């Protein structure tokens, strides 16, 4: 069979690989059942769904005709670097880095840094839009994780909260 869309074919393979890894990793935990889910239930179901989605995308890439074969372009290193850096900085700001005596800055500061660094991955940058987005993400995260789920994340920098 001929691959009619390289982009879809390889993205489908990626989904399938990640899905199989999640499902396989979930088997090391207690799965449980629908009514009494164990810690491995959600990653197993997510892995199965991701694998199924990937299989569908691979099938579609072999069946649906495209104009130019949707060749895979070169790696977009700049966006990849900024997205990875944004996540690393968020993790460091959320929990601090004791080895260099950087205190935990908390969830709110981490979200603002994440939003601004990740926005550098795109071609356009708008300070006003980033402020609005970061504020909405911070409020939504606070409501979801702190208020509703009652998780014990540090919200503000440790030097502010004492």
N, C-alpha and C positions, 0 to 999 in steps of 0.2 A: 504494500500500500504506500502511496505517496503522501508525504506531509504537505498539506495545502496551506497551513499557517504555522510557521516556526514559532512565533511568539506564543500562540495558544498551546502548541504542543509542549514546549518546555515549561511554560507556567503550569500547565496541567500536571506534568511530571513532578514539579516542585511541590504542588499541593498534595499530590499522592504520597510523596516521600515524607513530608511533614506529618500528614495524617497517619501514615503507618507508624511513624516514630512515636506520635502521641498515643495511639492505640496500644502499641507494644509496651511503652513505658507505663501505661495505666494498669497493665496486668500485674505489676508488682505491688499494687495496692488492692485493698478490699473493694470490689466492684459494687456489691450490694444489688439492689433491684430498684425498680421505678419508685416504689412506695418508701423504701428505706435505702436511699443512695449512700454508697460508701465514698471515700475520697477518690477512688479511681473511676467512678461512674461518669462524671462530666468529661474528663480527658478522653475516656474511651469513646463516648458518644461524639465528642468533637472530632476525634481522629477518624471515626467511621464516616461522619458527614464530610470532612475535608477530603478523605480518600475518594468518596463517591463523587464529590464535586470535581476533583481532579480527573477522575476517570471520564466524566462527562465532557470536560473541556478537551481532553486528549482525543476522545472519539470525535467531537465536533471539529477538531483541527485536521482530522483525517478525511472528513466527509464534506464539510462546507468549503466551497471553492472561494478563493480570494484572488484579487486582481494581481498582486505582485508577490504573493507567497508570504507576505508579512515577515520579512527577514528580521533577524535579531540584529539590532544595531550595536554600537560599541558601548562599553560600560559607562554609565553616568557617575563618574567618580566623585565629583563635587557634591551632588545631592546625597549620595550614599554616605560620604564622609560627614556631612552636616547632620543627617538623621541619626547616625550612630553616635556622634558627639553629643547631640541633644539628649539622647537617652542616658549616656554615661554621666553627663553633667547633672541631669535630674537625679539619678541615683546617688551621686556624691553629695549633692545639696540636701537631699532628703535625709540621709543618714549621717552626713559628715565624713571626714576622713581623718581618723585619729593619728595615723602615721605622720601626717604633716600638721597636726593640731588644728585642722579645719573643723569648726563646730558644725553641728547639724543646723541647716538653715530652714528646714521645715518644708511642708508640702506647697505652701503658697509661693514662696520664693522659687522653689524647684519648678513649679508649673510655669511661672513667668519666664524663667531661663529656658526651659524646654521649648516654649512657644517661639521665643525670639530666635534661638539658635536654629530650630527646625525651619523657620520661615526663610532663613538664608539659603536654603536648598533650592528655592524657586528662583524664577527669573525676575520677579517683581517683589518689592519690599515696601510695605506701607506701615509706618509706625502706629498710626491711628487704628488701623485694622488689627494689628497685633495686640495693642492694648485691650481692645474690645474682646478679641478672641481669648486672650490670656485671662481676662477678668471673668468671662463666662465659664471658661474651663475651671478656674479656681473656685468659683461659687458652686458650680455643679459638682466638682469633686468633693468639696467640703460637705455639701448636703448629702451626697451619696455615701461617702465613706465614713465621715465623722458622725453626722446626725442620724442617718437611716441605718447604716450597718454597725455603727458604734465601734469602729476600728480605732485602735490606739496609735494613730500616726501623729508625729509632731507636726503641728500646723504652722507655727511661727518659729523664727530663729531662736535658739536657746538663750542668747543674750537678751532677748526681749521678754521672754516668758519667765526668766529667772530660774 
